[in-house]
Amino acid sequence: MRFTIPSDHPSLDGHFPGRPVVPGVVVLEHVVAAIEAAHGALPPLRLPQVKFVQPLLPGEPAEVVLEARERARWRFRVLRGDALLAAGEVVADADAGGAA
């Protein structure tokens, strides 16, 4: 799944003034959206491992690449061309139910 965060995205205000960087949580929203696009609505999720390697700047195209490891567990990479921006694991936490 490819995506681009526009320079007027509300998350960029103050992150960082004069040199905006897309917040990691916005990148992770696109990871979750890619999983849901492929597998439908998900239960609560855990992110046991996430590493941000390089920043994503507004206007730069990026791509989420998924690898299903087993049922309800995915490895992901976020790429800008051949450059790795982030990688990690997402796990559907079926045991979480309605826990807060």
N, C-alpha and C positions, 0 to 999 in steps of 0.2 A: 504494500500500500504506500503510495507516494503522497507527500504532503509538503506544503510550504506555509510558514507562519508569516502573515503580512506585517509590515512595519507599523501598522496602526492597531495591532492586537492589544487588548487592554492589559495583558500581563506584562507588557514591556515597560509601562510607566514605572520608573524608578528601578528597573532591573537591567541595565545600570545606566544612569543618566550620562548622555554623551556617547555611550558605546553599548547599545542594547544587546542583550544576550537572551535567547529564548530560555525560560526557566525549565529545569528538568521535569517538573510536574506536567508541563504542557507537552513535552516530548512523550512522557509516559501515557498521557491521555490518548495520543495517537497509537501507541502500542496496544492499549486496551481496545480501542476502536477497531484496529486491524484484527484482533482476536475475535471480537464480537461479529465483525463482518464475515469471518470465516466459519464461526461456530455458534452464532446466536447469542442471546442474552446469557450473562454469566452470574454465578453466585458471587458473594464477596471474594475478593482476591487478596493474595499475599505476594509480596515481592521480596523473596528471601535473598536475592542477589541482584544488585544493579550497579553498574560502573559507568560513569560518564567519562569519556576519554578526551573528547574535544567539544568545544561549544558549537551550538547551532546559532547562526545569526539570522535575523529577520530577512525574509526574501530568498533565503537559500533553500533549494529543493532537498528533501531528504526522503528516505525510503525505509519502511519497516519490513524486515525479513523475519519470518517466523519459522520455527522448527518445532513440531509437536514431539515431545519426549515420551509421553505416555498420556493416558486419559487425564484431562484437566491440568496439564503441565506443559508449558511452552518455554523454549529458549527464544530469545529475540536478539536481533542486532538492528541498530539504526545507523544507516549509511548516508553519507553525502558523496555520491559517486563511489569511488573505491575506499574512501576514508571512513573508518569506524568512528562513530560519534558516541554510541552507547551500546551496552550489551547487558543481558541479565536473564532472569528467569521470572515467570509469572505462574502462580499456582492458584487454581480455583479452590477456595477453602469451604468445602461443602459442610464441614463441621461447625462453621461459624453461625449458620442459621440466622437468627435475629439478634445475636449477641452484640452488645455495644462496646 
